[in-house]
Amino acid sequence: MEAAAAFSQVNITGNDILISFVINGTVIGGPSAGAATTIATIAALEGKTVRLDYVLTGTIEEDGSIGQVGGVFDKAVAAEKHNITRFLVPYGQKTVVY
């Protein structure tokens, strides 16, 4: 939340921010939704909406940058299965190496 507040320049001190997810599938743990959650929070703080034809994966690092994650190929396959037109990945993770 700190990264979203800093980016939006909104003071969230003393406020609770509640985030809920509706997941129609398997729940997978980990920090990979950090970037998406941060973008959604920025949109809420600024009164904007997010695009539904884009998805992204990535952690949010302490400096606010987007960090790398695992399972990018599997996430890309899942995005394609749901007719997503844009899949954003952390810098340095656009190439699959075997």
trRosetta pair geometry for C-beta under 8 A, 3 or more apart (Angstrom, degrees):
i j d omega theta_ij theta_ji phi_ij phi_ji
1 4 5.6 -57 -153 39 41 111
1 5 6.0 38 152 -18 73 108
1 12 6.4 -106 159 88 116 161
1 17 5.5 153 -119 46 136 146
1 41 6.2 -141 -119 -164 67 161
2 5 5.8 -57 -145 40 31 109
2 6 6.0 31 157 -20 66 109
3 6 5.8 -55 -144 38 28 111
3 7 6.2 28 157 -19 64 108
3 38 5.3 -21 89 -137 119 132
3 60 5.1 -133 11 -178 161 134
3 64 4.2 152 -133 -118 105 82
4 7 5.9 -56 -146 37 28 110
4 8 6.1 11 160 -4 64 114
4 38 4.9 -162 -63 -156 97 71
4 41 3.8 -28 -134 103 169 119
4 42 4.7 -138 -146 -61 91 72
4 45 6.2 147 152 -5 105 140
5 8 6.0 -65 -140 49 27 101
5 9 7.8 101 163 -78 55 6
5 10 5.3 -105 -144 70 71 79
5 11 7.2 71 -171 -114 118 17
5 12 4.6 -102 -102 0 135 117
5 41 8.0 -52 -43 142 64 122
5 45 6.9 -179 -99 -110 56 161
6 9 7.2 20 -175 -75 29 47
6 64 6.4 -101 78 -88 135 138
7 38 7.9 85 11 170 143 106
7 42 5.6 -34 89 -109 128 123
7 64 6.9 151 -57 -158 101 133
8 42 5.4 179 -56 -139 111 75
8 45 4.4 43 173 108 175 136
8 46 5.5 -141 -131 -54 116 97
10 45 4.7 -153 19 -175 159 124
10 46 7.8 -140 -40 -65 133 66
12 15 4.8 -95 -170 53 71 118
12 17 6.6 -14 -166 -40 138 119
12 45 7.6 -71 -71 -110 114 125
17 41 6.6 41 179 -132 147 114
19 37 6.2 41 -164 -148 163 108
19 40 7.5 104 -131 99 118 129
19 41 7.4 -55 -81 -75 125 99
23 26 8.0 -81 156 77 121 21
23 27 5.7 95 107 -86 159 82
28 32 7.9 -3 108 38 110 131
30 33 7.8 119 90 3 71 82
30 69 7.5 110 141 -149 129 109
30 70 7.8 -85 -170 44 161 102
31 34 4.9 7 175 -32 85 120
31 59 4.4 37 125 -113 118 101
31 60 7.7 -125 174 25 111 65
31 69 7.4 -148 86 -106 78 106
32 57 5.0 -17 -180 -162 101 99
32 58 6.9 57 -157 -1 58 10
32 59 6.7 -55 -96 -63 33 69
32 69 4.4 87 -111 -145 94 149
32 70 7.6 -94 -76 47 123 64
32 71 7.5 -45 -89 58 157 112
32 75 7.6 -150 173 -83 145 148
33 36 5.1 -61 -161 49 68 112
33 37 5.3 71 138 -27 89 105
33 57 7.5 -49 -83 -129 42 67
34 37 5.8 -58 -142 39 26 110
34 38 6.2 27 158 -20 63 109
34 58 6.6 -89 69 107 91 58
34 59 4.6 45 39 -150 142 43
34 60 4.0 -138 153 -1 119 87
34 66 8.0 165 96 -131 102 72
34 67 7.9 14 70 41 140 95
35 38 5.7 -56 -148 36 29 112
35 39 6.4 28 155 -18 65 105
35 56 5.3 -88 111 121 124 117
35 57 6.7 99 44 160 124 16
35 58 3.6 43 -24 68 142 97
35 59 6.9 30 -33 50 89 7
35 60 6.0 155 -74 -61 55 83
35 66 4.9 39 -98 -124 127 111
35 90 7.7 -166 -47 -74 152 90
36 39 5.8 -53 -147 36 31 110
36 40 6.3 31 154 -17 65 107
36 55 7.2 -12 -99 -163 129 68
36 56 5.5 169 -74 69 85 86
36 57 7.2 -15 -30 -93 110 38
36 58 7.9 132 -24 42 71 75
37 40 5.7 -55 -147 38 31 111
37 41 6.3 32 153 -21 64 107
37 60 7.9 -97 66 -17 97 129
38 41 5.6 -54 -147 36 31 112
38 42 6.4 35 153 -21 64 102
38 60 5.1 113 -44 -77 144 143
39 42 5.7 -50 -149 33 32 113
39 43 6.5 34 152 -20 63 104
39 50 6.3 92 134 -113 105 130
39 56 7.0 82 -5 47 151 135
40 43 5.6 -52 -151 35 32 114
40 44 6.5 32 151 -18 65 105
40 50 5.9 -54 -100 -32 68 148
41 44 5.6 -53 -147 37 33 111
41 45 6.2 32 155 -18 67 107
42 45 5.8 -57 -146 39 29 110
42 46 6.1 6 161 0 66 115
42 48 7.8 -16 122 49 75 119
43 46 6.2 -73 -143 51 24 96
43 48 4.4 -101 -148 80 75 88
43 49 6.2 59 -175 -137 129 9
43 50 4.9 -93 -58 -51 166 89
44 47 7.7 34 -174 -70 27 30
50 54 7.8 -112 167 62 92 105
51 54 4.6 55 92 16 117 108
51 86 8.0 18 113 51 137 129
53 84 6.5 152 -170 -149 51 60
53 85 4.8 2 170 31 108 109
53 86 6.3 71 127 20 80 96
54 84 7.2 94 -128 -170 15 102
54 85 7.4 -52 -75 68 55 79
54 86 4.3 -25 -110 78 80 114
54 87 7.7 175 -159 -80 59 27
54 88 6.4 27 -177 -14 106 109
55 75 8.0 -147 121 167 128 103
55 79 5.2 -149 47 -114 137 119
55 84 5.2 -28 1 -153 113 153
55 86 7.4 163 25 93 56 65
55 87 5.6 -9 67 -116 91 68
55 88 7.1 -163 97 26 42 78
56 87 7.3 149 -92 -170 44 47
56 88 3.7 -21 -104 69 99 106
56 89 7.3 -166 -149 -68 71 29
57 69 5.3 -102 147 48 108 150
57 72 6.7 -173 74 -112 142 75
57 75 5.3 10 -40 161 153 166
57 87 7.9 4 1 -177 98 89
57 88 7.5 174 23 88 56 66
57 89 6.2 -2 56 -115 94 65
57 90 7.3 -77 98 -21 74 87
58 66 3.9 17 151 -174 147 106
58 67 6.1 144 -175 59 85 44
58 68 7.2 -40 -129 -99 81 18
58 69 5.8 -139 -105 -18 35 116
58 88 7.8 -55 -14 119 122 92
58 89 7.1 139 -59 -165 102 40
58 90 4.3 132 -110 -64 113 99
59 66 7.0 137 67 -164 47 54
59 67 3.9 -28 64 61 105 107
59 68 7.4 -11 19 58 103 28
59 69 6.1 148 -25 -71 86 94
59 90 7.8 3 27 -74 69 143
60 64 6.7 -20 -171 -140 96 35
60 65 7.7 150 -155 77 53 32
60 66 6.6 -37 -99 -104 53 55
60 67 7.2 -163 -74 11 4 95
61 64 6.9 -39 72 35 75 17
61 65 4.7 -8 43 62 121 82
61 66 7.3 -160 0 -90 93 4
61 67 4.6 109 -53 -44 101 115
66 90 5.1 -156 129 -112 101 90
66 91 7.2 120 80 1 101 87
67 90 6.1 -16 132 -128 19 152
68 90 4.6 -154 -92 87 52 148
68 91 8.0 -88 -70 65 88 57
68 92 6.4 -57 -81 79 122 111
68 93 5.5 147 -130 -54 98 128
69 72 6.6 125 83 -66 88 87
69 90 6.4 133 5 -3 82 128
69 93 7.5 23 44 -110 67 171
71 74 4.6 -47 -172 44 90 116
71 75 5.7 95 125 -26 89 97
72 75 5.6 -59 -148 39 32 113
72 76 6.3 36 153 -23 67 104
72 89 5.4 53 -145 -131 127 133
72 93 5.2 176 -72 164 164 121
72 96 7.6 -157 86 -88 109 88
73 76 5.6 -53 -150 33 32 113
73 77 6.6 34 151 -19 64 103
73 96 5.5 63 -80 -105 119 130
74 77 5.6 -50 -150 34 34 113
74 78 6.5 35 151 -18 65 104
75 78 5.6 -52 -148 37 34 112
75 79 6.4 38 151 -22 65 103
75 87 7.3 152 124 -165 93 129
76 79 5.6 -50 -148 34 33 113
76 80 6.4 34 152 -20 64 104
76 87 5.3 130 -117 125 76 166
76 89 7.8 -27 -69 -61 106 126
77 80 5.7 -53 -150 35 31 112
77 81 6.5 35 151 -22 64 105
78 81 5.6 -52 -150 33 33 115
78 82 6.7 15 156 -4 64 109
79 82 6.1 -72 -154 46 31 100
79 84 3.9 -69 -177 50 89 136
79 87 4.5 121 97 -88 171 123
80 83 7.6 40 -176 -75 35 24
80 84 6.8 -81 -70 46 28 85
80 87 7.9 -48 -48 -37 72 139
84 87 6.0 85 115 -66 125 88
89 93 4.6 -118 150 90 120 108
89 94 5.8 158 67 -80 126 63
90 93 4.9 57 67 13 80 127
